[in-house]
Amino acid sequence: MSEMRGERLQVMLSPEELTAIDDFRFRHRMPTRAAAVRELLKLGLTALASDGGRMKSSDYGVFRRGPDGHTGGPDQDRGA
């Protein structure tokens, strides 16, 4: 029996985040990016539940981010 998926979610990803999803997808031979994202969500939510709520919101980024929440770029070096 297949799951009913009635809700669509759009997410904007950085090139690094998309590469990480694609790497996961191909490493685990998943048929689509959507399937990979659903599996990663399931794994993340399971890990969060086992954490007991000790994570901070800043711990949720996939990649290291600067103090303003953005990854490094040309504007970050100029102090903009």
Phi, psi and omega in degrees: 000129181273154179283144174277124178244098184260358184238131177257138181232124176260137181224132175270132182237148173285162177303323180293320179294319179296319177298318179297319178294315179297319177300315178300313181303309184288324179297326182256011176052049180270145188288331184216163173297321180300318179296320179295317180296318178299318180293318178297321176298315180299315179296317180294318179293325177294317179296320179297318179297323181281344179286336181075020176081020182274350181283147174265159180301328180291346179280352188275351181293148178282323182237160180298134181237155179284180183297336179270004177091001182250153174286161181300145180200182183299326181287332183294322182290334181272355180079018181282000000 
